[in-house]
Amino acid sequence: MDSIFTKIVKGEIPSYRIAEDENYFAFLDIHPLAVGHTLVIPKKQVDYLFDVEDELLGGMMVFAKRIARAIEKVVPCQRIGIAVIGLEVPHAHIHLVPLNSLYDIDFKKPKLDLSKEEFEMLTARIREALG
């Protein structure tokens, strides 16, 4: 059965797509911890990150690095943090979260409530920063 992320890749569920290539897809988290919180996934549905084939996993990190650099150009932050939890959706994914403190990547804190217009503007700005 397709995960929610596979349905996003297929266009069955809308998303705020940042970037994609033949193997990977990056989109804004709709329940972000911080402005710019982005998810990076392999298009191939694999439940557990450490079950992703080595070459695909390595490429995913390189893809995520490119996305993180673009987020840094748009969102004021000290760093981009990475989190891998993997329990909430059965599809390997990496959270890229802009950080100014350790608390910024605490998944117990209240999520931000951004408007559709804010998501769209942020998506456009990050995509522009990708070049």
C-alpha positions in Angstrom: 0.0 0.0 0.0 1.3 3.5 -0.9 2.4 5.7 2.0 1.2 9.3 2.2 4.6 10.3 0.9 4.3 8.1 -2.1 0.9 9.6 -2.8 2.5 13.1 -2.6 5.2 12.0 -5.1 2.5 10.7 -7.4 0.6 14.0 -7.1 -2.4 12.3 -5.5 -2.0 14.6 -2.4 -0.9 18.2 -2.9 2.3 19.4 -1.4 4.6 22.4 -1.2 7.3 20.9 -3.5 10.7 22.4 -3.1 12.6 20.1 -5.5 12.7 16.7 -7.0 14.8 14.6 -9.4 14.5 11.1 -10.6 15.2 9.6 -7.1 14.3 12.2 -4.4 11.6 14.6 -3.5 11.7 17.5 -1.0 8.6 19.4 0.3 7.6 21.6 3.2 6.3 19.9 6.3 2.7 21.1 6.7 3.0 20.9 10.5 6.4 22.6 10.8 8.6 23.0 13.9 10.1 26.1 12.3 9.6 28.1 9.2 11.3 26.2 6.4 11.0 22.8 8.0 11.3 20.5 5.0 11.1 16.7 4.4 13.4 14.9 2.1 12.4 11.5 0.9 13.5 8.9 -1.7 10.8 8.4 -4.3 11.2 4.7 -3.9 9.1 3.7 -0.9 11.2 2.1 1.8 9.9 2.0 5.3 13.1 2.3 7.3 15.9 4.7 6.5 18.6 2.1 7.2 17.0 -0.3 4.8 17.5 2.2 1.9 20.1 0.9 -0.5 23.5 2.4 0.2 23.8 4.3 -3.1 20.3 5.7 -2.8 20.9 6.7 0.9 24.2 8.5 0.0 22.5 10.4 -2.8 19.6 11.3 -0.5 22.1 13.0 1.9 23.7 14.9 -1.0 20.2 16.0 -2.2 19.3 17.0 1.3 22.5 19.1 1.6 21.5 21.1 -1.5 18.0 21.7 -0.1 19.5 22.7 3.3 21.8 25.3 1.7 18.8 26.8 -0.1 16.8 27.0 3.1 19.7 28.7 4.8 19.6 31.5 2.2 15.9 32.1 2.9 15.3 31.5 6.5 17.4 33.3 9.2 19.0 30.5 11.2 22.3 29.4 12.7 22.2 25.9 11.1 19.9 23.4 9.6 19.3 20.4 11.9 18.6 16.9 10.7 16.2 14.5 12.4 15.3 11.0 11.5 12.5 9.5 13.5 10.8 7.1 11.1 7.8 6.0 13.2 5.1 8.3 12.0 5.1 7.5 8.3 6.3 4.1 6.8 8.5 5.8 4.2 12.1 6.8 4.9 12.5 10.5 5.4 14.8 13.2 6.7 13.5 16.3 8.5 15.5 19.5 7.7 14.8 22.0 10.4 16.2 25.6 10.6 17.8 26.0 14.0 18.6 28.9 16.3 18.5 26.8 19.5 18.2 23.1 20.4 14.6 23.7 21.3 13.8 24.4 17.6 14.0 20.6 16.8 12.0 19.4 19.8 9.1 17.4 18.3 7.1 17.9 21.5 6.8 21.6 21.0 3.7 23.1 19.4 3.8 23.1 15.6 3.5 26.4 13.6 0.3 27.3 11.9 1.2 28.9 8.6 -1.3 30.1 6.0 -1.5 28.8 2.5 0.0 32.0 1.3 2.9 31.8 3.7 3.7 28.2 2.5 3.5 29.3 -1.1 5.8 32.3 -0.6 8.3 30.2 1.3 8.2 27.5 -1.3 8.9 30.0 -4.1 11.7 31.6 -2.2 13.5 28.3 -1.4 13.0 27.1 -5.0 14.5 30.4 -6.2 17.5 30.0 -3.9 18.1 26.6 -5.4 18.8 28.4 -8.7 
